[in-house]
């Protein structure tokens, strides 16, 4: 069955399913690029920043973070390190506030993925129902067992195309959506881990009376 025959068999719902599949692929590509960038660079950058910060070189830490400001955790660190002589509590609040602000970016498109996953099978089922209605509407009682009955059987099998298509779209999007949810959960854990380490380093320095050396002197 070719593409034209497939769309003819599936009916009008094949067009929104096509739109969902194109939109889903586009969103998946964007999320893959985002998570690839985060996954390949973030750990090395954060560890280097913490190493430099532990040595007391705040300016170098800020420079490195600003060069990698496209990473979520870099923006989180910058929000705290750019404060002027903050108390440990203010430092912690800055980290937490920026972490919350980054959550929508990390969860971007999740709602759209869920919408496609929910609607695609329903549209497929709708297409099947419409196809069955059309098939049985063309059958007269006196024609049962005749040539038209064979056409109805064929029409039923073709009507199921829309359901199959809807399920394929939903399953395809679901696999990637679950992967992105897992990456999001892991990212939140890393933000908490590295943010806690940075907060601990600042608090220790602050309690030793060296907060001014860790403040921005620009």
Steps between C-alpha positions, in 0.01 A plus 500: 500500500648831390486832682198620301314177560594510867356849543191409301442194719559686826270785414506862605660432842823404324574869440504606868698183575750607236517844662556340842777280367680791330466720808613214724811433293589869503463522879698181548789634290506821706503307828771264378721794409434662837573190708803412289647844568430468870622143525828549314615824662337560833680254727846608386413871531347467846788297639750751366301789648485332840872425485586862420254630759647272765836663432345841572511638145146634468567716195627204297198299611266773381682532168468127436133501596424797276666326206265208556187697589298288257513219758225500768730431793740774389217754521405364842854543630528847350184617677664432836862588426409837349342615827696760690615364836194279561435318825489119478121518515485751214744285304282193551183687405662624180593145404153369578319783322699463182463123514123542506523747211688242291240226547269621216794488258594149612137385467443685174248341263395235755140619481503484120643148510228393742234658279620314191527172692142540624334626183670287233334169601164674543523651153592160363198346668280777366624429149417133541149576624436738212630241257276230643199728483571576137552131419178381661304793360575375149368153579135410445338216694425312181863509399629304804721221373530660159766705331437805715560296816848424372553872449391568857753250633769668297382840623521387863861391461584828334320697769730347761791680330421819690506322837832337417643833387383675816657231718828516309521878541416478872748218569779677310450826690458316831840333475677831460281681755588241766868534412480877542321458836784279616758757392304771680494298823872436475567868430306607810705258709826640357389858564427415863831318536723765345298787644534350846874465452534863393287617792713299743821651362361850535365439849832366624687798363243741638520349848877539495454872451613498139178591329649817356759302311214301345296804406522672164757777508433632155 
